[in-house]
């Protein structure tokens, strides 16, 4: 199977399985989405969704969040992990949003990435899910799937993002990002598949005998 054929198979199968792509992180505004995405680093969406109701009941905009102490934020978000770093970032970015962006979440990659705790992946998620701007956020899970499916050389997430953007139509990026996440959780997890088990891996590489050793992001 050629790479072009693999690309088409992936798009068609993911669209069949996941015709709708709801945002997995619960939120009620651009600001709360930004905070939820920040919290999701090295943490499951399920756990984030258990933590954010308490946090957002106290503070669901930059002004209210900036009035909370780092200790108050940290106490609530502790189950998400990395709470010392994340709580400081949430406090600092809330103040910066007020002082520099009139309390609004900026609508560009460059400005988002100036916010404390916001890297390229987080900015990409916010741009795609909050503003509908084409982006292809790549985390370790998508990085792993792209390697197993022969869509990237897999050196790092930066290279994987470039490869996926080159292979897939821009109008499909936002949906495909979520579809790959949904598929990975259901069929092709880190422990549930090694590149030879799940239906997608078997369809793409029916003669593959050896496990795929994923290169770390």
Backbone as a ProteinNet text record, in pm:
[ID]
protein_1_A
[PRIMARY]
XXXXXXXXXXXXXXXXXXXXXXXXXXXXXXXXXXXXXXXXXXXXXXXXXXXXXXXXXXXXXXXXXXXXXXXXXXXXXXXXXXXXXXXXXXXXXXXXXXXXXXXXXXXXXXXXXXXXXXXXXXXXXXXXXXXXXXXXXXXXXXXXXXXXXXXXXXXXXXXXXXXXXXXXXXXXXXXXXXXXXXXXXXXXXXXXXXXXXXXXXXXXXXXXXXXXXXXXX
[TERTIARY]
84.5	0	87.9	59.2	136.4	96	178.6	145.7	15.4	-4.8	-128.6	-249.6	-237.7	-347.1	-369.2	-260.6	-274.2	-345.2	-309.5	-372.2	-522.3	-562	-704.4	-778.2	-713.8	-776.7	-799.1	-697.6	-708.2	-821.4	-824.8	-929.7	-1068.7	-1084.6	-1216.3	-1262.4	-1171.6	-1210.1	-1238.8	-1157.7	-1181.7	-1311.2	-1340.5	-1465.5	-1585.4	-1570.5	-1679.1	-1704	-1596	-1607.8	-1650.7	-1600	-1623.8	-1671.5	-1795.5	-1847	-1862.3	-1879.4	-1886.7	-1764.1	-1713.4	-1591.1	-1612	-1684.5	-1704.3	-1574.2	-1559.2	-1439.9	-1442.7	-1340	-1343.6	-1327.8	-1274.8	-1257.1	-1378	-1442.3	-1557.4	-1514.7	-1589.8	-1556.4	-1680.4	-1679.1	-1792.6	-1749.8	-1620.2	-1570	-1431.3	-1380.1	-1244.1	-1143.1	-1167.1	-1075.8	-1076.9	-1195.3	-1200.7	-1143.8	-1159.3	-1096.1	-945.3	-892	-747	-695.8	-764.4	-721.6	-730.3	-837.4	-854.3	-745	-710.8	-605.5	-471.4	-444.6	-321.1	-314.1	-425.4	-428.8	-411.8	-446.2	-444.6	-304.3	-203.8	-66	-28.8	9.2	45.8	-65.9	-188.7	-305.3	-418.2	-504.8	-615.7	-725	-796.3	-909.5	-1015.1	-1033.4	-1132.5	-1101.7	-976.3	-939.5	-954.3	-916.1	-931.6	-1078.5	-1166.9	-1309.9	-1367.7	-1299.6	-1344	-1298.2	-1188.8	-1128.1	-1185	-1209.2	-1242.8	-1376.4	-1479.8	-1602.8	-1580.3	-1503.5	-1476.8	-1397.2	-1297.1	-1214.7	-1297	-1376.4	-1452.7	-1571.7	-1617.9	-1721.6	-1667	-1538.4	-1473.7	-1429.4	-1378.4	-1320	-1331.7	-1416.9	-1434.9	-1396.4	-1323.8	-1270.4	-1137	-1058.1	-925.3	-927.6	-1026.6	-1031.1	-1049.8	-1146.1	-1170.5	-1052.4	-993.4	-881.8	-760.7	-739.6	-623.3	-635	-757.2	-778.3	-756.9	-751.1	-721	-570.7	-532.8	-390.7	-342.5	-212.3	-154.3	-187.2	-183.4	-213.3	-357.2	-450.7	-591	-609.4	-545.8	-554.3	-490.4	-373.9	-299.9	-378.4	-446.3	-523.1	-629.7	-691.9	-799.6	-744.8	-637	-588.6	-486.7	-456.9	-352.5	-369.7	-493.1	-508.3	-458.5	-444.4	-399.5	-248.7	-174.7	-29.8	36.1	162.7	241.1	174.6	104.8	24.9	106	229.2	303.9	327.7	367.6	396.5	268.2	165.8	41.6	-32.1	-33.2	-104.8	-39.7	92.5	162.5	133.4	129.9	103.7	-38.5	-135	-274.2	-291.1	-230.8	-237.4	-170.8	-50.3	26.3	-40	-91.2	-152.5	-282.7	-353.1	-476.3	-446	-340.5	-299	-254	-179.6	-131.5	-247.4	-347.1	-463.6	-533.5	-540.7	-603.8	-520.7	-391.1	-303.2	-269	-263	-214.7	-322.8	-424.7	-522.5	-665.9	-682.1	-815.1	-903.8	-841.1	-916	-960.8	-916.8	-955.9	-843.2	-882.1	-783.3	-739.4	-610.1	-564.4	-593.2	-609.8	-651	-538.4	-416.6	-305.2	-211.8	-146	-49.6	59.8	110	224.1	188.8	72.1	33.6	-0.9	-66.9	-99.1	27.8	129.5	252.6	336.4	295	362.5	305	192.7	129.7	203.6	217.4	283	214.6	293	240	178.7	182.3	120	227.9	243	335.7	263.1	333.5	275.6	156.8	165.6	56.9	-68.6	-54.5	-169.4	-229.5	-144	-191.9	-266.9	-217.7	-282.7	-421.2	-434.3	-564.5	-663.2	-620.3	-707.8	-746.5	-649.4	-679.7	-780.2	-766.2	-856.3	-992.3	-994.5	-1119.3	-1196.5	-1126.5	-1195.7	-1229.5	-1138.5	-1154.3	-1173.2	-1163.5	-1185.5	-1075.2	-959.1	-844.4	-779.4	-749.7	-687.4	-556	-547	-426.1	-424.5	-307.4	-297	-212.7	-272.3	-196.4	-148.6	-21.9	34.4	85.6	25.4	76	143.7	183.6	255.7	168.2	37	-52.4	-64.2	-86.4	-93.1	42.7	148.8	284.7	302.7	253.8	266.1	183.6	59.6	-25.4	32.9	83.9	139.2	256.8	333.3	443.6	391.2	296.4	242.4	175.7	117	43.8	130.1	258.9	350	330.8	289.7	263.5	376.2	474.5	584.8	708.2	823.5	948.8	960.9	881.6	870.3	985.5	1062.3	1175.5	1129.8	1027.2	976	839.4	771	634.8	635.3	742.9	752.3	752	834.4	840.4	708.7	648.7	522.1	413.5	407.9	308.2	327.7	451.9	479.9	435.7	465.8	431.6	280.5	207.1	62.1	-3.7	47.3	-7.2	19	130.1	164.3	76.8	43.3	-28.4	-179.5	-235.9	-381.7	-429.1	-546.6	-602	-624.5	-597.6	-606.9	-746.8	-849	-986.1	-1020.1	-932.7	-956.6	-875.1	-782.7	-690.4	-761.1	-852.3	-914.4	-990.9	-1066	-1140.9	-1047.8	-948.7	-857.1	-780.8	-742.1	-674.2	-758.4	-885.7	-973.3	-1005.8	-1026.1	-1056.8	-943	-819.4	-704.8	-698.7	-728.7	-731.5	-838.1	-958.8	-1068.1	-1029.7	-972	-936.5	-828.4	-727.7	-619.6	-669.5	-761.8	-816	-895.1	-968.1	-1058.1	-990.8	-897.6	-843	-690.9	-620.1	-475.3	-398.5	-421.5	-353.5	-209.1	-134.1	7.6	25.4	-63	-51.6	-143	-248.5	-345.4	-307	-211.4	-167.3	-18.9	48.8	191.3	220.4	114	130.2	86.8	43.5	2.2	-136.1	-199.4	-319	-448.9	-456.9	-583.9	-625.3	-752.9	-801.2	-728.9	-698.2	-631.6	-491.4	-417.6	-281.2	-281.5	-375.2	-382.4	-422.4	-510.8	-553.5	-441.7	-368.2	-261	-140.6	-111.3	6.3	-33.4	-105.8	-154.3	-42.5	75.1	186.8	288	257.6	350.7	352.2	471.9	485.9	545.7	633.3	703	637.7	639.9	585	659.7	590.2	651.9	705.4	832.6	892.7	882.9	791.5	768.3	885.2	925.4	1029.2	967.8	1029.5	973.1	967.6	862	844.8	950.8
-120	0	124.9	217.6	341.2	434.1	536.6	632	703.8	738.7	804.7	717	589	495.9	485.7	487.6	483.8	609.1	723.5	850.2	844.1	797.7	790.9	690.5	578.4	478.8	536.1	604.4	664.4	766.4	857.1	959.8	897.5	800.9	741.4	663	587	504.4	588.3	690.4	776.5	855.6	898.7	970.8	879.5	753.8	657.8	630.8	612.8	580.1	700.1	818.1	938	1054.1	1044.5	1152.1	1284.4	1277.2	1397.2	1402.2	1522.7	1537.2	1638.1	1599	1690.2	1717.2	1837.7	1873.1	1797.9	1719.1	1633.5	1705.8	1828.6	1904.8	1995	1979	2061.4	2206.2	2298.6	2440.5	2522.2	2649.1	2735.4	2866.7	2881.3	3003	2975.4	3070.2	3057.3	3051.4	3129.5	3130.9	2996.2	2943.5	2816.7	2701.6	2708.4	2608.2	2618.1	2738.6	2758.4	2696.9	2722.6	2668.5	2515.9	2461.8	2316.8	2250.3	2311.2	2255	2260.1	2370.1	2381.6	2271.2	2245.8	2142.8	2002.5	1982.7	1848.7	1798.2	1883.1	1839.4	1729.1	1614.6	1497.6	1458.3	1474.4	1440.6	1401.6	1312	1269.7	1375.6	1380.6	1472.4	1440.8	1314.4	1273.7	1335.7	1333.2	1390.7	1542.8	1605.3	1750.7	1788	1711.9	1742.2	1722.9	1645.4	1629.5	1746.5	1810.6	1917.4	2055	2078.8	2214.8	2269.7	2187.9	2249.2	2329.5	2275.8	2348.9	2475.6	2464.7	2581.7	2689.1	2649.7	2748.1	2804.1	2732.9	2790	2907.8	2900.2	3011.1	3120.8	3081.1	3178.7	3126.7	3190.7	3147.8	3256.1	3357.6	3459.3	3508.7	3579.5	3621.6	3707.6	3794.7	3883.7	3804.7	3713.9	3633.6	3541.7	3483.2	3391.1	3464.7	3586.6	3663.5	3699	3696.6	3730.6	3611.3	3490.1	3372.3	3365.9	3312.4	3293.1	3167.5	3159.9	3040.2	2917.4	2933.5	2822.3	2774	2866.7	2828.8	2751	2799.5	2730.8	2592.6	2588	2461.7	2355.8	2396.9	2301.7	2232.4	2306	2250	2162	2206.3	2135.8	2027.1	2005	1908.5	1770.7	1718.3	1586	1579.2	1693.7	1694.3	1675.5	1685.9	1673.7	1803.9	1814.8	1934.7	2060.4	2046.2	2157.5	2281.2	2268.5	2391.2	2478	2413.8	2485.9	2536.9	2452.6	2489.1	2600.5	2594.1	2696.9	2833.7	2838	2965.3	3018.1	2926.6	2967.8	3021.8	2956.9	3001.4	3140.5	3161.5	3293.1	3398.7	3368.9	3466	3496.7	3394.6	3421.1	3499.5	3479	3554.8	3703.2	3733.2	3872.1	3932	3853.1	3901.4	3926.1	3838.9	3859.9	3990.9	4023.2	4148.8	4269.5	4261.2	4376.8	4400.7	4294.2	4307.6	4284.1	4203.7	4163.5	4199.1	4294.4	4340.2	4226.5	4127	4015.5	3912.2	3925.7	3831.9	3733.4	3613.9	3516.5	3556.7	3576.2	3619.9	3515.9	3564.8	3478.9	3452.4	3446	3411	3315.9	3231	3137.9	3213.6	3317.6	3391.4	3452.4	3515	3578.8	3475.5	3368.1	3263.7	3205	3187.3	3125.1	3217.9	3344.4	3434	3418.8	3347.8	3331.7	3226.2	3248.4	3149.6	3013.9	2909.4	2774	2730.9	2817.8	2786.3	2764.2	2639.3	2605.7	2592	2542.3	2534.5	2439.1	2327.1	2229.4	2287.4	2350.4	2411.1	2521.3	2605.2	2712	2654.2	2545	2482.8	2430.9	2370.1	2320.1	2435.5	2543.3	2659.1	2722.3	2737.1	2797.8	2714.4	2582.5	2496.8	2482.1	2462	2429.5	2552.9	2660.6	2783	2874.1	2879.9	2977.5	2916.1	2783.7	2717.9	2738.3	2780.1	2799.8	2663.9	2631.5	2502	2483.4	2372.6	2338.7	2187.4	2133	1987.7	1964.2	1984.8	1965.5	1820.9	1803.5	1669.4	1647.9	1552.9	1512.5	1377	1318.5	1190.4	1079.6	1087.6	983	988	1106.7	1120.6	1090.2	1132	1101.4	950.4	875.3	729	668.3	713.8	659.9	688.2	809.9	846.7	757.2	716.2	623.1	485.2	436.5	302.6	293.8	406	406	448.1	464.8	496	632.3	729.5	864.6	962.2	919.2	1007.3	925.5	990.6	925.8	918.8	1001.5	988.5	1037	1133	1179.8	1258.7	1341.8	1422.6	1477.6	1540.2	1589.7	1703.1	1778.9	1888	1832.2	1729.8	1668	1598.8	1532.6	1464.4	1562.9	1678	1779.9	1825.5	1848.3	1890.5	1783.7	1658.1	1548.7	1534.1	1541.1	1524.8	1640.5	1761.6	1876.5	1864.8	1805.7	1789.4	1681.3	1578.4	1464	1484.4	1555.1	1566.4	1704	1712.8	1842.6	1933.1	2059.9	2155.4	2159.4	2138.5	2144.1	2023.8	1925.3	1807.1	1806.5	1900.5	1896.8	1894.8	1987.3	2000.9	1874.9	1820	1698.4	1579.1	1567.4	1452.8	1448.3	1563.8	1569.1	1498.2	1530.9	1470.4	1325.5	1296.7	1159.5	1064.2	1109.1	1025.1	1002.1	1105.3	1089.6	988	1002.1	910.4	766.4	750.4	615.2	555.7	635.7	585.7	536.9	610.8	570.9	441.3	425.4	310.6	185.7	202.2	85	71.8	183.3	178.2	252.1	212.2	275.8	228.8	291.4	257.2	110.8	62.6	-75.9	-171.7	-119.3	-206.5	-251.5	-180.5	-214.9	-183	-261.1	-237.1	-214.7	-184.6	-168.2	-288.9	-395.2	-517.8	-567.7	-497.2	-550.5	-485.8	-351.4	-283.2	-293.2	-272.5	-284.5	-193.1	-68.8	23.5	-25.3	-65.7	-114.1	-237.9	-326.5	-449.3	-418.1	-318.5	-282.1	-214.4	-128	-54.3	-142.7	-235.1	-321.5	-466.5	-529.7	-666.3	-769.3	-741.1	-836.7	-803.3	-701	-662.3	-770.7	-817	-922.1	-871	-771.6	-724.3	-598.7	-584.8	-463.2	-339.4	-227.3	-99.4	-37.1	-10.4	57	206.7	268.2	410.5	491.9	590.4	682.6	788.3	813.7	907.5	1048.4	1120.4	1257.4	1348
0	0	0	-90.2	-96.2	18.1	41.3	146.6	114.2	-10.6	-51.2	-21.2	-45.2	-15.7	134.9	212	358	408.5	352.5	392.1	367.1	249.7	216	304.1	332.5	418.6	558.6	611.8	744.9	748.8	650.2	648.2	639.4	550.5	529.8	651.9	710.7	824.5	948.7	972.1	1087.8	1072.4	950.7	926.7	945.2	908.7	927	1075.6	1149.7	1291.8	1375.5	1337.5	1418.8	1331.7	1282.1	1196	1270.4	1401.6	1484.3	1574.1	1594.8	1674	1786.5	1890.3	2003.4	2076.7	2128.5	2203.8	2336.2	2366.1	2484.9	2618.3	2616.6	2739.8	2763.2	2877.1	2909.8	2931.9	2873.2	2886.1	2850.9	2884.1	2852.1	2788.8	2760	2696.5	2641.9	2566.5	2514.7	2629.2	2733.4	2847.4	2920.9	2948.4	3020.9	2937.2	2804.4	2719.1	2730.4	2725.4	2737.9	2867.3	2977.1	3106.3	3106.1	3051.2	3046.9	2963.7	2851.3	2766.6	2838.7	2907	2984.3	3090.1	3156.1	3260.1	3203.8	3076.6	3017.6	2985.2	2997.7	2972.6	3071	3018.1	3098.9	3195.4	3150.9	3232.3	3138.1	3181.5	3096.6	3093.4	2981.5	2970.7	3076.9	3105.6	3205.3	3341.6	3379.8	3509	3508	3397.6	3386.3	3403.4	3339.6	3346.4	3486.3	3568.8	3707.4	3794.9	3753.7	3833.2	3798.4	3671.1	3627.6	3678.4	3703.8	3755.9	3883.8	3976.9	4101.3	4073.4	3985.6	3953.8	3884.5	3786.4	3709.1	3786	3887.1	3973.1	4053	4084.3	4154.7	4059.6	3945.3	3852.2	3709.4	3630.4	3491.7	3391.8	3439.6	3349.3	3405.8	3324.6	3370.2	3496	3508	3624.5	3753.8	3754.2	3874	3903.5	3797.5	3817	3871.9	3826.4	3873.3	4021.1	4074	4214.1	4306.8	4250.8	4331.1	4357.1	4470	4497.7	4426.2	4404.6	4343.2	4427.9	4558.6	4649.4	4632.7	4613.6	4595.2	4464.9	4360.3	4231.1	4241.4	4303.4	4312.3	4389.4	4495.3	4576.1	4493.6	4402.5	4320.6	4208.4	4145.4	4025.4	4056.3	4182.1	4219.9	4156.8	4144.2	4081.5	3937.3	3870.4	3730.4	3715.8	3824.9	3816.5	3776.4	3807.2	3777.4	3832.4	3944.4	3996.3	4035.7	4087.9	4118	3994.8	3886.5	3762.6	3697.1	3691.1	3624.2	3698.4	3831.5	3908.3	3890.9	3889.1	3866	3726.4	3628.1	3489.8	3474.8	3537.7	3527.9	3587.5	3701.6	3766.2	3677.6	3630.1	3551.8	3417.8	3350.4	3218.8	3234.4	3344.1	3367.9	3383.8	3457.4	3475.9	3342.8	3265	3135.3	3038.9	3040.8	2955.2	2988	3116.6	3157.9	3116.2	3138	3116.5	2969.6	2891.5	2753.9	2648.6	2681.7	2579.6	2618.7	2708.9	2750.3	2801.2	2860.6	2917.2	2816.8	2691.4	2586.2	2555.1	2516.4	2470.2	2329.7	2307.2	2174.3	2067.2	1943.4	1832.4	1733	1782.2	1694.2	1766.8	1689.3	1748.5	1822.5	1758.5	1814.1	1949.4	1958.9	2084.8	2191.2	2153.1	2250.2	2311.5	2228.8	2277.1	2363.3	2377.8	2473.1	2613	2626.6	2757	2840	2968.2	3054.5	3047.6	3033.3	3030.7	2899.5	2798.5	2669.3	2563.4	2522.9	2415.9	2283.9	2184.1	2049.8	2044	2113.2	2109.5	2173	2289.3	2356.1	2270	2211.6	2123.5	2003.9	1949.5	1833.3	1868	1985.9	2028.1	2043.7	2107.4	2128.5	1995.1	1906.2	1776.3	1697.4	1702.7	1625.4	1692	1822.9	1890.6	1936.6	1966.3	2009.2	1891.9	1793.4	1685.9	1547.3	1538.2	1409.9	1308.1	1353.4	1263.6	1237.2	1111.2	1082.5	1158	1229.7	1304.2	1320.7	1347.2	1368.3	1492.7	1611.4	1735.5	1746.5	1776.4	1787.9	1929.3	1998.8	2129.4	2115.7	2227	2219.9	2162.1	2182.2	2133.2	1981	1925.7	1779.7	1717.2	1784	1737.8	1724.1	1822.2	1821	1708	1691.6	1585.5	1447.4	1428.1	1297.6	1261	1361	1335.2	1299.7	1377.8	1352.8	1216.7	1171.3	1045.1	925.9	948.9	839.1	778.4	861.5	811.3	841.9	917.8	955.8	986.9	975.7	1014.3	1165.6	1235.4	1379.1	1463.8	1414.5	1494.9	1616.5	1600.5	1711.2	1671.9	1768.2	1740.7	1638.7	1634.4	1537.5	1395.8	1372.7	1241.2	1207.2	1308.3	1285.3	1244.1	1309.2	1273.3	1128.7	1088.4	951.6	852.3	884.3	794	779.9	891.6	886	810.6	830.1	758.4	608.4	573.1	431.7	366.9	442.6	386.8	377.3	474.3	481.8	437.3	375.4	332.9	452.7	435.8	545.8	606.1	523.6	575.4	663.5	668.5	751.6	880.5	895.1	1008.7	1143.5	1164.7	1297.1	1336.5	1241.7	1271.7	1290	1203.8	1210.6	1342.5	1393	1522.5	1628.8	1635.9	1735.7	1701	1573.8	1533.3	1567.9	1549.5	1585	1735.1	1812.4	1958.4	1998.2	1941.6	1974.9	1937.5	1818	1773.4	1863.1	1894.7	1978.5	2113.1	2172.4	2302.8	2293	2183.7	2172.3	2119.2	2025.4	1956.9	1960.7	1964.3	1939.5	2048.6	2172.5	2285.2	2295.1	2383.5	2398.2	2437.8	2523.1	2569.3	2494.2	2433.5	2368.2	2228.7	2168.5	2032.6	2019.4	1938.9	1915.2	1767.3	1693	1548.5	1469.7	1540.3	1471.9	1517.1	1609.6	1674.9	1627.9	1630.3	1605.9	1458.8	1428.4	1290.2	1191.6	1234.6	1143.4	1110.1	1211.1	1187	1098.2	1121.4	1040.5	897.1	879.8	744.5	666.9	734.4	668.4	639.8	731.8	718.8	747.7	656.5	681.2	696.3	642.9	649.7	758.7	837.4	943.8	1052.4	1085.9	1186.5	1317.3	1306.9	1425.9	1482.2	1614	1676.3	1630.1	1625.5	1590.1	1717	1719.5	1835	1813.5	1884.6	1866.7	1917.7	1837.1	1879.2	1968.5	2080.6	2176.7	2119.2	2162.1	2114.2	2170.5
[MASK]
+++++++++++++++++++++++++++++++++++++++++++++++++++++++++++++++++++++++++++++++++++++++++++++++++++++++++++++++++++++++++++++++++++++++++++++++++++++++++++++++++++++++++++++++++++++++++++++++++++++++++++++++++++++++++

